[in-house]
Amino acid sequence: MRGKEIPVHHSAVNNGTRPRILFVDDSRLMRFAGQRFLRAHFDVVLAEDGRQAWKRLVQDDAIEFVITDLMMPEVDGVELIRRIRKSEHARIRALPVLVVTGVEEKAGRRRALDAGATNLVPKPFSGDDLIEPAHDCLRRRQGHPNPRAHSVGAPNVEQTRNGFVNRVQQISSFHDRHGLEYSILHARLDDYSQLASRFGLNWAESTMRHLERVLAREVRTEDTIGRSDEAVFSMILMATPPAGARQLQARLRQRLARNPARFPGRSMNLKLSFSIQCPGSPESHSADAILKAGLARLHEPANVTRLGDRIRA
């Protein structure tokens, strides 16, 4: 019976407008969280393990995307992916598969990719960790570009610190040549070390991913966001005086208060500090020196935004 398929039934076709997603996890809490995060955007069906997931896949040809855990009894995530990629049905073989993994599953992640996983998401996951890759994969399958100009990975997010330093140098030189003013707004997650110590580095990093997404959605596409320190994102605001930076800071306070990081089964009370920097004389024009001066200001008395905890498992 291993890997054997049963005839596909077309009666389960999704007649709604939302794409149907299969979420697979043997943890009741994870299934609850996955459904809660996804249901506003997708038609969600659940499976408790790889065996049940496989049965749903061959019976329901409306499923367009699969999200699966790795560690499950009997048929695990890797075996499920292998069955999908070796299916005799082209529809099943072509399904995007997003794998949710823990830091302890390093070998499993490699096996999942080798078996044909489309992408990996680290635990703990937030809603956006699932929603954004699902939307992106489905748009690519349908031949549509991604319209979310402010999503993580967009041009206004610099993914490496070296790249961000180079961008600071370019923008500083440009503004000096043209006699323009610009600002850098720094945002520090004050609880980063405490989160890493209490819950593990993955939790701290997941919270930073959430913060990056909020910043990316609020900052203009011509501006640049980068991770300038372990717990700090910095935003280079083109042709923006201090007053404009303060307006953005106030907007970010409100946005973050309304959009706390949402993780399954965990409540957090987070705090964020801001500082505003307007580089120029008498500050050095070295990008490293500019960032060093700006980050030092975060150790001065800072404005604090508390992100209220609104999530209960």
Steps between C-alpha positions, in 0.01 A plus 500: 500500500800733539465779249200337330252746360125484490286661230461877518149617579397833352204560730727678749587782260509836676222711356597805705736777400775418750775249417486179700800416720576172674665550841665187646624462857459236769480772769148614579635840607687547172194405296292747699759775449547424131128511432459818703779678310397384154121494500456872421688451172449137402260209520687280749474122536689315772678167530647341813786315329650417163275201442182704546649784295574265210144371504365855487729593213389217275133555584487881478619656178420852626809503726754745356765521772637278778651607833646212700694426814801267471488287814181291492423134579476234229511719186719802581539822305789378286310187393193711423708725272646194324152365435389837363797533264467138377124510454358374172273807499661817356275713721642347818861494376488875434366604842718749691602358840602728785675319787485627859813396688668539838863584564559141614389362161809600299543161333127483430506838330767378259303183430182702442671723243655197329155338485355807327381749763430842351611699803564480876358705787669489842310450824353684673301636208281807485201542274701689239762224496230279349281747312766684299676196349164339424379811317832533314504136386139511384557823306805354326302189404231722350755714318429815701775724645504571871311828552616544860781746447562522875532132581819363653757448228373804304755749362467724806627222731877444495557139607865524616674743734782557252245586235331741737830670591573545129154648454564749783822605326325545164213702643729713715715586197196575285345736755833674561547562127153647462488684832201295619399398849425140596423311818560156646238357734628219724260252663626260769316201641594550863387151602711315242757364748236409755295317237805308380598410855154398618349337192792442263658684209230388258236693695711817499565465127133435424411820682760689296344362181165637614655841571669505160170435325325785679783739417509390135130571461525848649821627341497642147646289219769763435623468858712211631465269800786291635600311811776714641553312827388180669171645620480816285346588165601833350305688235672744261242766415585678176471882498322487835554758777468412870133599503424241232690234694302584813175461305609155382600406855157599629332300224713196579405522867133484407550225240701279734250546782224378266707216354670299778708200403269199494640157580320180595484432871715789618426837661761777496523854627748672268662837504654708222731803515557757224766757425520753216825599334566773242854432373721787392758736642647465756440121467740294292386406150626141536197269487631293791554815707153627415337175611716479811390850604137419437504171688670669796196726531285198575682467833385847598153546657270374228139525398336167564212324330345205677343238283199373693451127515164412346550136415375205695546144387 
